[in-house]
Amino acid sequence: MIKVNGELTKHQPGMTVLDLLKERDLDPEGYTVMVNGKIVAWEQLAKHELQVDDDVRIMFLISGG
């Protein structure tokens, strides 16, 4: 189990941050993801494997001026 935005969620072994976003129908370009308090760089989303007990925060990006 991992925690995603405060909710316990099942995950598959080998699941990456990108897999999690796709599973939730989220466009990776529109979100910032933190795992255990550290931002996962956009180019690392497909490489960063989630581990049991990870605390994941998915945040929608808002830009403007």
N, C-alpha and C positions, 0 to 999 in steps of 0.2 A: 504494500500500500504506500501511496505517496499522498501528500497534502497539496491540493491545488486551490489557491485562493481561499484557504481555510477549511476546505472540505476534503475528507478522506476519499481517495479514489484508487481503484485497482489499476495496475499497470502491468504490461507484459515485459518479461526479461528482454533486455536489449532495446527497449523503447527509448527513442531520442526525444529531445524537446520538440523538434520538427514534427515527429510522429504525433505527439500530444496535441500540437496545434491543429494538424490536419484532422485528427480524430474529432476535434471540436469545431471543425469547419471554420477555422480562423486563418486569415491571410497573414503569414509571418511578417510581411512588410508593414503591417499596421499595428504590431504589438512589440513591446519589450518584455522579456522574460527574465525573472530572477530565480535562481535556484540556491537555496540556503543563504540568501542575502547577497548574492553576487550576480551581477548582470551577465547573461550569456550573450556573447558577441553574435551578431547576425550570421556571420560566416561559420560559427560553431554550432548552430542550431541542429544541423543534421549529424553532428559528431558527438554532441554531449549526451551521453546515455544517462537516463534517470535511474537512481538507486532507491532501494527500499528506505522509507522514512524521509526522503527528500521533501523539502518545503518549497513548493513552486508558486510563484506569483506571476500571473499573466496580466499585463497592464496595457490598455488601449492607448495608443499614441494620439495626442491632440496637438495640432500645430496651428499657428495663427499669429496675427500681429496686431 
